[in-house]
Amino acid sequence: MKHTVLVIDKIQRTASTISLRVKGDGKIIFNPGQFFKVFINDDEDFHFLSVSCSPEREYLEFTRE
């Protein structure tokens, strides 16, 4: 299943760690620890990222070093 989302916040956690908060047009249901295949701009540039926020939030957050 594909969702189109927008980055709503970029948080610099440490010098080498960043979190991105994204939000789509509807709530995305997920389980704690679940990961997503996240595409950047096109269908060839992607990363596998684990969600780093509670399923109760109105956004998804991914954190990466």
NUSE-303734 format. One record per atom (N, C-alpha, C, CB): x, y, z; atom name; residue number from 1; residue in one letter. Coordinates in Angstrom, 3 decimals. Each point is the difference from the previous one (the first is absolute). Glycine has a CB too. Example, Ala and Ser with C-alpha at 12.3 -4.5 7.8 and 13.67 -1.06 7.14 Angstrom:
BEGIN
c1 = 13.190, c2 = -5.690, c3 = 7.800, atom = N, seq = 1, type = A;
c1 = -0.890, c2 = 1.190, c3 = 0.000, atom = CA, seq = 1, type = A;
c1 = 0.900, c2 = 1.200, c3 = 0.000, atom = C, seq = 1, type = A;
c1 = -1.892, c2 = -1.173, c3 = 1.246, atom = CB, seq = 1, type = A;
c1 = 1.542, c2 = 2.223, c3 = -1.966, atom = N, seq = 2, type = S;
c1 = 0.820, c2 = 1.190, c3 = 0.060, atom = CA, seq = 2, type = S;
c1 = -0.770, c2 = 1.090, c3 = 0.730, atom = C, seq = 2, type = S;
c1 = 1.184, c2 = -0.628, c3 = -2.145, atom = CB, seq = 2, type = S;
This chain:
BEGIN
c1 = 0.846, c2 = -1.171, c3 = 0.000, atom = N, seq = 1, type = M;
c1 = -0.846, c2 = 1.171, c3 = 0.000, atom = CA, seq = 1, type = M;
c1 = 0.897, c2 = 1.241, c3 = 0.000, atom = C, seq = 1, type = M;
c1 = -1.862, c2 = -1.247, c3 = 1.223, atom = CB, seq = 1, type = M;
c1 = 1.558, c2 = 2.200, c3 = -2.071, atom = N, seq = 2, type = K;
c1 = 0.780, c2 = 1.233, c3 = -0.078, atom = CA, seq = 2, type = K;
c1 = -0.773, c2 = 1.154, c3 = 0.606, atom = C, seq = 2, type = K;
c1 = 1.147, c2 = -0.837, c3 = -2.059, atom = CB, seq = 2, type = K;
c1 = -0.414, c2 = 1.700, c3 = 2.760, atom = N, seq = 3, type = H;
c1 = -0.535, c2 = 1.244, c3 = 0.534, atom = CA, seq = 3, type = H;
c1 = 0.921, c2 = 1.123, c3 = -0.434, atom = C, seq = 3, type = H;
c1 = -1.057, c2 = -1.174, c3 = 1.990, atom = CB, seq = 3, type = H;
c1 = 0.502, c2 = 2.286, c3 = -2.369, atom = N, seq = 4, type = T;
c1 = 0.797, c2 = 1.190, c3 = -0.291, atom = CA, seq = 4, type = T;
c1 = -0.060, c2 = 0.890, c3 = 1.220, atom = C, seq = 4, type = T;
c1 = -0.452, c2 = -0.140, c3 = -2.500, atom = CB, seq = 4, type = T;
c1 = 1.618, c2 = 0.546, c3 = 2.992, atom = N, seq = 5, type = V;
c1 = 0.071, c2 = 0.810, c3 = 1.212, atom = CA, seq = 5, type = V;
c1 = 0.905, c2 = 1.215, c3 = -0.236, atom = C, seq = 5, type = V;
c1 = -0.385, c2 = -2.060, c3 = 1.428, atom = CB, seq = 5, type = V;
c1 = 0.264, c2 = 3.030, c3 = -0.541, atom = N, seq = 6, type = L;
c1 = 0.861, c2 = 1.183, c3 = -0.018, atom = CA, seq = 6, type = L;
c1 = 0.782, c2 = 0.062, c3 = 1.289, atom = C, seq = 6, type = L;
c1 = -1.605, c2 = 1.232, c3 = -1.489, atom = CB, seq = 6, type = L;
c1 = 2.853, c2 = -0.781, c3 = 1.416, atom = N, seq = 7, type = V;
c1 = 0.795, c2 = 0.216, c3 = 1.201, atom = CA, seq = 7, type = V;
c1 = -0.545, c2 = 1.240, c3 = 0.697, atom = C, seq = 7, type = V;
c1 = 2.072, c2 = -1.084, c3 = -1.035, atom = CB, seq = 7, type = V;
c1 = -2.470, c2 = 0.925, c3 = 2.309, atom = N, seq = 8, type = I;
c1 = -0.551, c2 = 1.134, c3 = 0.744, atom = CA, seq = 8, type = I;
c1 = 0.989, c2 = 0.537, c3 = 1.029, atom = C, seq = 8, type = I;
c1 = -2.282, c2 = -0.943, c3 = -0.336, atom = CB, seq = 8, type = I;
c1 = 3.332, c2 = 0.150, c3 = 0.649, atom = N, seq = 9, type = D;
c1 = 1.003, c2 = 0.470, c3 = 0.954, atom = CA, seq = 9, type = D;
c1 = 1.274, c2 = -0.803, c3 = -0.171, atom = C, seq = 9, type = D;
c1 = -1.793, c2 = 0.695, c3 = 1.625, atom = CB, seq = 9, type = D;
c1 = 2.919, c2 = -0.024, c3 = -1.429, atom = N, seq = 10, type = K;
c1 = 1.321, c2 = -0.618, c3 = -0.066, atom = CA, seq = 10, type = K;
c1 = 0.688, c2 = 0.349, c3 = 1.310, atom = C, seq = 10, type = K;
c1 = 0.148, c2 = 0.146, c3 = -2.573, atom = CB, seq = 10, type = K;
c1 = 0.235, c2 = -1.165, c3 = 3.363, atom = N, seq = 11, type = I;
c1 = 0.544, c2 = 0.218, c3 = 1.336, atom = CA, seq = 11, type = I;
c1 = 1.417, c2 = -0.559, c3 = 0.070, atom = C, seq = 11, type = I;
c1 = -2.320, c2 = -0.096, c3 = 1.010, atom = CB, seq = 11, type = I;
c1 = 3.284, c2 = 0.957, c3 = -0.707, atom = N, seq = 12, type = Q;
c1 = 1.388, c2 = -0.429, c3 = 0.167, atom = CA, seq = 12, type = Q;
c1 = 0.161, c2 = -0.491, c3 = 1.435, atom = C, seq = 12, type = Q;
c1 = 0.852, c2 = 1.659, c3 = -1.759, atom = CB, seq = 12, type = Q;
c1 = -0.808, c2 = -2.985, c3 = 1.963, atom = N, seq = 13, type = R;
c1 = 0.076, c2 = -0.593, c3 = 1.338, atom = CA, seq = 13, type = R;
c1 = 1.412, c2 = 0.101, c3 = 0.586, atom = C, seq = 13, type = R;
c1 = -1.851, c2 = -1.567, c3 = -0.636, atom = CB, seq = 13, type = R;
c1 = 2.845, c2 = 1.217, c3 = -0.169, atom = N, seq = 14, type = T;
c1 = 1.406, c2 = 0.123, c3 = 0.371, atom = CA, seq = 14, type = T;
c1 = 0.728, c2 = 0.479, c3 = -1.254, atom = C, seq = 14, type = T;
c1 = -0.129, c2 = -1.855, c3 = 1.802, atom = CB, seq = 14, type = T;
c1 = 1.444, c2 = 1.949, c3 = -1.724, atom = N, seq = 15, type = A;
c1 = 0.769, c2 = 0.441, c3 = -1.175, atom = CA, seq = 15, type = A;
c1 = -0.192, c2 = -0.931, c3 = -1.194, atom = C, seq = 15, type = A;
c1 = 1.678, c2 = 1.019, c3 = 1.541, atom = CB, seq = 15, type = A;
c1 = -1.962, c2 = -2.311, c3 = -1.264, atom = N, seq = 16, type = S;
c1 = -0.122, c2 = -0.962, c3 = -1.094, atom = CA, seq = 16, type = S;
c1 = -1.371, c2 = -0.675, c3 = -0.099, atom = C, seq = 16, type = S;
c1 = 2.418, c2 = -0.374, c3 = 0.251, atom = CB, seq = 16, type = S;
c1 = -3.357, c2 = 0.776, c3 = 0.583, atom = N, seq = 17, type = T;
c1 = -1.324, c2 = -0.641, c3 = 0.008, atom = CA, seq = 17, type = T;
c1 = -1.087, c2 = 1.014, c3 = -0.302, atom = C, seq = 17, type = T;
c1 = 0.814, c2 = -1.688, c3 = 1.658, atom = CB, seq = 17, type = T;
c1 = -1.685, c2 = 1.315, c3 = -2.582, atom = N, seq = 18, type = I;
c1 = -1.081, c2 = 0.897, c3 = -0.411, atom = CA, seq = 18, type = I;
c1 = -1.323, c2 = -0.757, c3 = 0.013, atom = C, seq = 18, type = I;
c1 = 1.600, c2 = 1.351, c3 = -1.423, atom = CB, seq = 18, type = I;
c1 = -2.666, c2 = -0.669, c3 = 1.781, atom = N, seq = 19, type = S;
c1 = -1.351, c2 = -0.554, c3 = -0.061, atom = CA, seq = 19, type = S;
c1 = -0.809, c2 = 0.797, c3 = -1.007, atom = C, seq = 19, type = S;
c1 = 0.126, c2 = -0.778, c3 = 2.405, atom = CB, seq = 19, type = S;
c1 = -0.913, c2 = 0.074, c3 = -3.184, atom = N, seq = 20, type = L;
c1 = -0.924, c2 = 0.636, c3 = -0.936, atom = CA, seq = 20, type = L;
c1 = -1.413, c2 = -0.366, c3 = 0.399, atom = C, seq = 20, type = L;
c1 = 1.703, c2 = -0.058, c3 = -1.867, atom = CB, seq = 20, type = L;
c1 = -2.546, c2 = 1.060, c3 = 2.000, atom = N, seq = 21, type = R;
c1 = -1.429, c2 = -0.227, c3 = 0.239, atom = CA, seq = 21, type = R;
c1 = -0.719, c2 = 0.229, c3 = -1.309, atom = C, seq = 21, type = R;
c1 = 0.155, c2 = 0.708, c3 = 2.439, atom = CB, seq = 21, type = R;
c1 = -1.017, c2 = -1.645, c3 = -2.777, atom = N, seq = 22, type = V;
c1 = -0.754, c2 = 0.094, c3 = -1.245, atom = CA, seq = 22, type = V;
c1 = -1.478, c2 = -0.184, c3 = 0.292, atom = C, seq = 22, type = V;
c1 = 1.968, c2 = -0.863, c3 = -1.320, atom = CB, seq = 22, type = V;
c1 = -2.769, c2 = 1.442, c3 = 0.460, atom = N, seq = 23, type = K;
c1 = -1.448, c2 = -0.101, c3 = 0.156, atom = CA, seq = 23, type = K;
c1 = -0.632, c2 = -0.141, c3 = -1.374, atom = C, seq = 23, type = K;
c1 = 0.058, c2 = 1.377, c3 = 2.123, atom = CB, seq = 23, type = K;
c1 = -1.053, c2 = -2.235, c3 = -2.196, atom = N, seq = 24, type = G;
c1 = -0.720, c2 = -0.209, c3 = -1.245, atom = CA, seq = 24, type = G;
c1 = -1.398, c2 = 0.551, c3 = 0.090, atom = C, seq = 24, type = G;
c1 = 1.357, c2 = -2.020, c3 = -0.444, atom = CB, seq = 24, type = G;
c1 = -2.180, c2 = 1.636, c3 = -0.505, atom = N, seq = 25, type = D;
c1 = -1.372, c2 = 0.504, c3 = -0.034, atom = CA, seq = 25, type = D;
c1 = -0.936, c2 = -0.809, c3 = 0.891, atom = C, seq = 25, type = D;
c1 = 0.416, c2 = 0.802, c3 = -2.315, atom = CB, seq = 25, type = D;
c1 = 0.083, c2 = -1.860, c3 = 2.933, atom = N, seq = 26, type = G;
c1 = -0.800, c2 = -0.808, c3 = 0.913, atom = CA, seq = 26, type = G;
c1 = 0.907, c2 = -0.676, c3 = 1.007, atom = C, seq = 26, type = G;
c1 = -1.736, c2 = -0.370, c3 = -1.774, atom = CB, seq = 26, type = G;
c1 = 1.157, c2 = -0.218, c3 = 2.796, atom = N, seq = 27, type = K;
c1 = 0.795, c2 = -0.666, c3 = 1.030, atom = CA, seq = 27, type = K;
c1 = 0.556, c2 = -1.304, c3 = -0.556, atom = C, seq = 27, type = K;
c1 = -1.402, c2 = 1.039, c3 = 1.830, atom = CB, seq = 27, type = K;
c1 = 2.699, c2 = -1.264, c3 = -1.633, atom = N, seq = 28, type = I;
c1 = 0.641, c2 = -1.234, c3 = -0.421, atom = CA, seq = 28, type = I;
c1 = 0.099, c2 = -0.892, c3 = 1.240, atom = C, seq = 28, type = I;
c1 = 1.321, c2 = 1.161, c3 = -1.888, atom = CB, seq = 28, type = I;
c1 = -1.930, c2 = -2.320, c3 = 1.827, atom = N, seq = 29, type = I;
c1 = -0.032, c2 = -0.911, c3 = 1.139, atom = CA, seq = 29, type = I;
c1 = 1.232, c2 = -0.909, c3 = -0.071, atom = C, seq = 29, type = I;
c1 = -2.558, c2 = 0.067, c3 = 0.085, atom = CB, seq = 29, type = I;
c1 = 3.278, c2 = -0.166, c3 = 1.047, atom = N, seq = 30, type = F;
c1 = 1.198, c2 = -0.827, c3 = 0.063, atom = CA, seq = 30, type = F;
c1 = 0.175, c2 = -0.546, c3 = 1.411, atom = C, seq = 30, type = F;
c1 = 1.070, c2 = 1.349, c3 = -1.841, atom = CB, seq = 30, type = F;
c1 = -0.208, c2 = -2.336, c3 = 1.970, atom = N, seq = 31, type = N;
c1 = 0.337, c2 = -0.592, c3 = 1.288, atom = CA, seq = 31, type = N;
c1 = 1.347, c2 = 0.527, c3 = 0.468, atom = C, seq = 31, type = N;
c1 = -1.327, c2 = -2.067, c3 = -0.558, atom = CB, seq = 31, type = N;
c1 = 1.544, c2 = 2.167, c3 = 1.881, atom = N, seq = 32, type = P;
c1 = 1.310, c2 = 0.420, c3 = 0.501, atom = CA, seq = 32, type = P;
c1 = 1.102, c2 = -0.903, c3 = -0.557, atom = C, seq = 32, type = P;
c1 = -1.081, c2 = 0.884, c3 = 2.102, atom = CB, seq = 32, type = P;
c1 = 2.175, c2 = -0.276, c3 = -2.541, atom = N, seq = 33, type = G;
c1 = 1.123, c2 = -0.755, c3 = -0.548, atom = CA, seq = 33, type = G;
c1 = -0.123, c2 = -0.332, c3 = -1.472, atom = C, seq = 33, type = G;
c1 = 0.286, c2 = -0.919, c3 = 2.227, atom = CB, seq = 33, type = G;
c1 = -1.405, c2 = 1.243, c3 = -2.823, atom = N, seq = 34, type = Q;
c1 = -0.205, c2 = -0.294, c3 = -1.419, atom = CA, seq = 34, type = Q;
c1 = 0.909, c2 = 0.883, c3 = -0.844, atom = C, seq = 34, type = Q;
c1 = -2.391, c2 = -0.674, c3 = 0.444, atom = CB, seq = 34, type = Q;
c1 = 2.817, c2 = 0.159, c3 = -1.590, atom = N, seq = 35, type = F;
c1 = 0.806, c2 = 0.817, c3 = -0.903, atom = CA, seq = 35, type = F;
c1 = -0.726, c2 = 0.190, c3 = -1.321, atom = C, seq = 35, type = F;
c1 = 2.105, c2 = -0.832, c3 = 1.088, atom = CB, seq = 35, type = F;
c1 = -1.673, c2 = 1.860, c3 = -1.803, atom = N, seq = 36, type = F;
c1 = -0.590, c2 = 0.359, c3 = -1.287, atom = CA, seq = 36, type = F;
c1 = 1.094, c2 = 0.111, c3 = -1.049, atom = C, seq = 36, type = F;
c1 = -1.883, c2 = 1.214, c3 = 1.153, atom = CB, seq = 36, type = F;
c1 = 1.539, c2 = -1.493, c3 = -2.376, atom = N, seq = 37, type = K;
c1 = 0.877, c2 = 0.270, c3 = -1.132, atom = CA, seq = 37, type = K;
c1 = -0.352, c2 = 1.416, c3 = -0.447, atom = C, seq = 37, type = K;
c1 = 0.176, c2 = -2.489, c3 = -0.733, atom = CB, seq = 37, type = K;
c1 = 0.711, c2 = 3.425, c3 = 0.996, atom = N, seq = 38, type = V;
c1 = -0.265, c2 = 1.424, c3 = -0.239, atom = CA, seq = 38, type = V;
c1 = 0.709, c2 = 0.431, c3 = -1.274, atom = C, seq = 38, type = V;
c1 = -0.245, c2 = 0.439, c3 = 2.482, atom = CB, seq = 38, type = V;
c1 = -0.542, c2 = 0.035, c3 = -3.439, atom = N, seq = 39, type = F;
c1 = 0.540, c2 = 0.489, c3 = -1.266, atom = CA, seq = 39, type = F;
c1 = 0.213, c2 = 1.508, c3 = 0.098, atom = C, seq = 39, type = F;
c1 = -1.162, c2 = -1.857, c3 = -1.283, atom = CB, seq = 39, type = F;
c1 = 2.283, c2 = 2.317, c3 = 0.764, atom = N, seq = 40, type = I;
c1 = 0.326, c2 = 1.423, c3 = -0.005, atom = CA, seq = 40, type = I;
c1 = -0.094, c2 = 0.508, c3 = -1.442, atom = C, seq = 40, type = I;
c1 = 1.525, c2 = -0.249, c3 = 2.045, atom = CB, seq = 40, type = I;
c1 = -2.527, c2 = 1.067, c3 = -2.315, atom = N, seq = 41, type = N;
c1 = -0.192, c2 = 0.685, c3 = -1.288, atom = CA, seq = 41, type = N;
c1 = -0.344, c2 = -0.883, c3 = -1.188, atom = C, seq = 41, type = N;
c1 = 1.557, c2 = 1.625, c3 = 0.863, atom = CB, seq = 41, type = N;
c1 = -1.072, c2 = -2.845, c3 = -0.912, atom = N, seq = 42, type = D;
c1 = -0.317, c2 = -0.856, c3 = -1.143, atom = CA, seq = 42, type = D;
c1 = -0.009, c2 = -1.458, c3 = 0.443, atom = C, seq = 42, type = D;
c1 = 1.026, c2 = 1.673, c3 = -1.598, atom = CB, seq = 42, type = D;
c1 = -1.265, c2 = -2.562, c3 = 0.685, atom = N, seq = 43, type = D;
c1 = -0.114, c2 = -1.414, c3 = 0.348, atom = CA, seq = 43, type = D;
c1 = 1.333, c2 = -0.736, c3 = 0.051, atom = C, seq = 43, type = D;
c1 = -2.225, c2 = 0.057, c3 = -1.028, atom = CB, seq = 43, type = D;
c1 = 3.356, c2 = 0.641, c3 = 0.829, atom = N, seq = 44, type = E;
c1 = 1.292, c2 = -0.677, c3 = 0.021, atom = CA, seq = 44, type = E;
c1 = 0.809, c2 = 0.306, c3 = 1.253, atom = C, seq = 44, type = E;
c1 = -0.015, c2 = 0.078, c3 = -2.467, atom = CB, seq = 44, type = E;
c1 = -0.193, c2 = 1.050, c3 = 3.108, atom = N, seq = 45, type = D;
c1 = 0.753, c2 = 0.394, c3 = 1.192, atom = CA, seq = 45, type = D;
c1 = -0.855, c2 = -0.300, c3 = 1.231, atom = C, seq = 45, type = D;
c1 = 1.253, c2 = 1.820, c3 = -1.283, atom = CB, seq = 45, type = D;
c1 = -0.895, c2 = -2.891, c3 = 2.031, atom = N, seq = 46, type = F;
c1 = -0.805, c2 = -0.364, c3 = 1.163, atom = CA, seq = 46, type = F;
c1 = 0.883, c2 = -0.479, c3 = 1.140, atom = C, seq = 46, type = F;
c1 = -1.901, c2 = -0.602, c3 = -1.508, atom = CB, seq = 46, type = F;
c1 = 1.308, c2 = 0.579, c3 = 2.711, atom = N, seq = 47, type = H;
c1 = 0.650, c2 = -0.489, c3 = 1.213, atom = CA, seq = 47, type = H;
c1 = -1.035, c2 = -0.784, c3 = 0.798, atom = C, seq = 47, type = H;
c1 = 1.638, c2 = 1.963, c3 = 0.051, atom = CB, seq = 47, type = H;
c1 = -1.191, c2 = -2.962, c3 = 0.686, atom = N, seq = 48, type = F;
c1 = -0.856, c2 = -0.685, c3 = 0.956, atom = CA, seq = 48, type = F;
c1 = 0.185, c2 = 0.692, c3 = 1.341, atom = C, seq = 48, type = F;
c1 = 0.149, c2 = -2.227, c3 = -1.253, atom = CB, seq = 48, type = F;
c1 = -1.225, c2 = 2.785, c3 = 1.819, atom = N, seq = 49, type = L;
c1 = 0.077, c2 = 0.763, c3 = 1.239, atom = CA, seq = 49, type = L;
c1 = -1.032, c2 = -0.499, c3 = 1.003, atom = C, seq = 49, type = L;
c1 = 0.828, c2 = 1.991, c3 = -1.278, atom = CB, seq = 49, type = L;
c1 = -0.407, c2 = -2.098, c3 = 2.537, atom = N, seq = 50, type = S;
c1 = -0.921, c2 = -0.364, c3 = 1.077, atom = CA, seq = 50, type = S;
c1 = -0.677, c2 = 1.241, c3 = 0.535, atom = C, seq = 50, type = S;
c1 = 1.411, c2 = -1.980, c3 = 0.596, atom = CB, seq = 50, type = S;
c1 = -2.656, c2 = 1.815, c3 = -0.212, atom = N, seq = 51, type = V;
c1 = -0.755, c2 = 1.109, c3 = 0.592, atom = CA, seq = 51, type = V;
c1 = 0.526, c2 = 0.237, c3 = 1.413, atom = C, seq = 51, type = V;
c1 = -2.069, c2 = -0.539, c3 = -1.397, atom = CB, seq = 51, type = V;
c1 = 2.267, c2 = 1.808, c3 = 1.763, atom = N, seq = 52, type = S;
c1 = 0.527, c2 = 0.323, c3 = 1.333, atom = CA, seq = 52, type = S;
c1 = -0.971, c2 = 0.874, c3 = 0.794, atom = C, seq = 52, type = S;
c1 = 2.325, c2 = -0.163, c3 = -0.918, atom = CB, seq = 52, type = S;
c1 = -3.619, c2 = -0.083, c3 = 0.725, atom = N, seq = 53, type = C;
c1 = -1.009, c2 = 0.732, c3 = 0.766, atom = CA, seq = 53, type = C;
c1 = -1.131, c2 = -0.961, c3 = 0.371, atom = C, seq = 53, type = C;
c1 = 0.581, c2 = 2.184, c3 = -1.184, atom = CB, seq = 53, type = C;
c1 = -1.449, c2 = -1.723, c3 = 2.030, atom = N, seq = 54, type = S;
c1 = -1.151, c2 = -0.789, c3 = 0.437, atom = CA, seq = 54, type = S;
c1 = -1.048, c2 = -0.078, c3 = -1.117, atom = C, seq = 54, type = S;
c1 = 0.428, c2 = 0.687, c3 = 2.398, atom = CB, seq = 54, type = S;
c1 = -1.134, c2 = -1.820, c3 = -2.501, atom = N, seq = 55, type = P;
c1 = -1.086, c2 = -0.099, c3 = -0.973, atom = CA, seq = 55, type = P;
c1 = -1.147, c2 = 0.978, c3 = 0.279, atom = C, seq = 55, type = P;
c1 = 0.611, c2 = -2.390, c3 = -0.296, atom = CB, seq = 55, type = P;
c1 = -0.627, c2 = 2.985, c3 = 1.477, atom = N, seq = 56, type = E;
c1 = -1.051, c2 = 0.956, c3 = 0.365, atom = CA, seq = 56, type = E;
c1 = 0.229, c2 = 1.395, c3 = -0.572, atom = C, seq = 56, type = E;
c1 = -0.335, c2 = -1.306, c3 = 2.071, atom = CB, seq = 56, type = E;
c1 = 1.515, c2 = 1.574, c3 = -2.587, atom = N, seq = 57, type = R;
c1 = 0.313, c2 = 1.324, c3 = -0.550, atom = CA, seq = 57, type = R;
c1 = -0.747, c2 = 0.242, c3 = -1.306, atom = C, seq = 57, type = R;
c1 = 2.258, c2 = -0.097, c3 = 1.079, atom = CB, seq = 57, type = R;
c1 = -2.392, c2 = 1.357, c3 = -1.428, atom = N, seq = 58, type = E;
c1 = -0.653, c2 = 0.381, c3 = -1.262, atom = CA, seq = 58, type = E;
c1 = 1.000, c2 = 0.054, c3 = -1.156, atom = C, seq = 58, type = E;
c1 = -1.693, c2 = 1.309, c3 = 1.306, atom = CB, seq = 58, type = E;
c1 = 2.923, c2 = -1.742, c3 = -1.062, atom = N, seq = 59, type = Y;
c1 = 1.055, c2 = 0.023, c3 = -1.010, atom = CA, seq = 59, type = Y;
c1 = 0.841, c2 = -1.261, c3 = 0.151, atom = C, seq = 59, type = Y;
c1 = 0.043, c2 = 2.544, c3 = -0.020, atom = CB, seq = 59, type = Y;
c1 = 0.802, c2 = -2.796, c3 = -0.949, atom = N, seq = 60, type = L;
c1 = 1.014, c2 = -1.051, c3 = 0.089, atom = CA, seq = 60, type = L;
c1 = 1.342, c2 = 0.680, c3 = 0.219, atom = C, seq = 60, type = L;
c1 = -1.322, c2 = -1.585, c3 = -1.511, atom = CB, seq = 60, type = L;
c1 = 2.172, c2 = 0.963, c3 = 2.317, atom = N, seq = 61, type = E;
c1 = 1.342, c2 = 0.544, c3 = 0.208, atom = CA, seq = 61, type = E;
c1 = 1.008, c2 = -1.105, c3 = -0.259, atom = C, seq = 61, type = E;
c1 = -0.844, c2 = 1.686, c3 = 1.702, atom = CB, seq = 61, type = E;
c1 = 1.851, c2 = -1.357, c3 = -2.491, atom = N, seq = 62, type = F;
c1 = 1.101, c2 = -0.913, c3 = -0.303, atom = CA, seq = 62, type = F;
c1 = 1.277, c2 = 0.660, c3 = 0.494, atom = C, seq = 62, type = F;
c1 = -1.196, c2 = -0.993, c3 = -2.037, atom = CB, seq = 62, type = F;
c1 = 2.050, c2 = 0.226, c3 = 2.729, atom = N, seq = 63, type = T;
c1 = 1.263, c2 = 0.530, c3 = 0.501, atom = CA, seq = 63, type = T;
c1 = 1.132, c2 = -0.826, c3 = -0.587, atom = C, seq = 63, type = T;
c1 = -1.088, c2 = 0.812, c3 = 2.145, atom = CB, seq = 63, type = T;
c1 = 2.136, c2 = -0.087, c3 = -2.581, atom = N, seq = 64, type = R;
c1 = 1.123, c2 = -0.684, c3 = -0.661, atom = CA, seq = 64, type = R;
c1 = 1.306, c2 = 0.700, c3 = 0.302, atom = C, seq = 64, type = R;
c1 = -1.524, c2 = -0.766, c3 = -1.820, atom = CB, seq = 64, type = R;
c1 = 2.570, c2 = -0.031, c3 = 1.953, atom = N, seq = 65, type = E;
c1 = 1.343, c2 = 0.568, c3 = 0.161, atom = CA, seq = 65, type = E;
c1 = 0.610, c2 = 0.230, c3 = -1.336, atom = C, seq = 65, type = E;
c1 = 0.286, c2 = -1.134, c3 = 2.171, atom = CB, seq = 65, type = E;
